[in-house]
Amino acid sequence: MAYAIVHHFPGGTQSQYEASIAAVHPADGGLPDGQIFHAAGPSEGGWTIAAVHESQESWERFRDAILMPTYHPAYLLRSLTEKAKAWEDLLFARRTLREAA
């Protein structure tokens, strides 16, 4: 069953959106695997993105493997207790890449 996601980024701009799409969408301009629709535009107070995936599982794979958030290095230097979470994220990313190879 199709699964829709709507993201609202308060204060988001078109240039930030374009930079994020360049990082997470295929270079050929197509949609990521499992995504069947994508639209975005300015909205009150920021930027809104709507995406439809083939299934919730498809969305979760994209979210976990492609959109996985990370920490800014300066934040980690100020918040040493967060370094363990960043390390877990790095290990997860490495496992994901190895499984995809």
C-alpha positions as CSV (number, residue, x, y, z in Angstrom):
1,M,0.0,0.0,0.0
2,A,1.3,3.5,-0.9
3,Y,2.7,5.5,2.0
4,A,2.8,9.3,2.0
5,I,5.1,11.5,4.0
6,V,4.8,15.3,4.4
7,H,7.8,17.3,5.8
8,H,7.5,20.9,6.8
9,F,10.9,22.6,7.4
10,P,10.4,25.9,9.4
11,G,12.6,28.5,7.9
12,G,13.6,26.2,5.0
13,T,14.6,27.8,1.7
14,Q,14.6,26.6,-1.9
15,S,18.4,26.6,-1.9
16,Q,18.5,24.3,1.2
17,Y,15.9,22.1,-0.4
18,E,17.9,21.8,-3.6
19,A,21.1,21.0,-1.7
20,S,19.4,18.3,0.2
21,I,17.8,16.8,-2.9
22,A,21.2,16.8,-4.6
23,A,22.5,14.7,-1.7
24,V,19.7,12.2,-1.4
25,H,18.1,11.7,-4.9
26,P,19.8,9.9,-7.8
27,A,22.1,12.1,-9.9
28,D,20.0,11.4,-13.0
29,G,17.1,13.4,-11.6
30,G,15.0,10.4,-11.0
31,L,13.3,9.3,-7.8
32,P,15.0,7.1,-5.2
33,D,14.1,3.4,-5.2
34,G,10.5,2.9,-4.0
35,Q,9.5,6.5,-4.2
36,I,6.7,7.1,-6.7
37,F,5.9,10.8,-6.3
38,H,7.7,13.9,-5.0
39,A,6.7,17.5,-4.8
40,A,8.0,20.5,-2.8
41,G,7.6,24.2,-2.5
42,P,7.5,27.2,-0.3
43,S,4.9,27.2,2.5
44,E,4.1,29.6,5.3
45,G,7.2,30.0,7.4
46,G,9.4,27.6,5.4
47,W,9.4,24.8,2.9
48,T,7.2,21.7,2.6
49,I,8.0,18.4,0.9
50,A,5.5,15.6,0.0
51,A,6.6,12.2,-1.1
52,V,4.8,9.0,-1.8
53,H,6.5,5.6,-1.5
54,E,5.4,2.2,-2.6
55,S,5.0,1.1,1.0
56,Q,5.9,2.1,4.5
57,E,8.8,-0.3,4.3
58,S,10.1,1.5,1.3
59,W,9.9,4.8,3.1
60,E,11.7,3.3,6.2
61,R,14.5,1.9,4.0
62,F,15.0,5.3,2.4
63,R,14.8,7.1,5.7
64,D,17.2,4.8,7.5
65,A,19.8,4.3,4.7
66,I,19.7,7.6,2.9
67,L,18.2,10.3,5.1
68,M,19.9,9.1,8.3
69,P,20.7,12.3,10.2
70,T,24.1,13.0,11.5
71,Y,25.7,15.4,14.0
72,H,27.8,18.5,13.1
73,P,31.4,18.0,14.2
74,A,31.3,21.3,16.3
75,Y,28.3,19.9,18.2
76,L,30.1,16.7,19.0
77,L,33.1,18.7,20.3
78,R,30.8,20.6,22.6
79,S,28.7,17.6,23.6
80,L,31.0,14.7,24.2
81,T,28.2,12.4,25.5
82,E,26.7,12.5,22.0
83,K,29.7,11.0,20.4
84,A,28.5,7.5,21.1
85,K,25.3,8.2,19.1
86,A,27.4,9.5,16.2
87,W,29.6,6.4,16.3
88,E,26.5,4.2,16.2
89,D,25.2,6.1,13.2
90,L,28.6,5.7,11.4
91,L,28.6,1.9,12.1
92,F,25.0,1.7,10.8
93,A,26.0,3.6,7.6
94,R,28.9,1.2,7.1
95,R,26.7,-1.9,7.5
96,T,24.2,-0.4,5.1
97,L,26.9,0.3,2.5
98,R,28.4,-3.2,2.9
99,E,25.0,-4.8,2.5
100,A,24.3,-2.8,-0.6
101,A,27.6,-3.8,-2.3
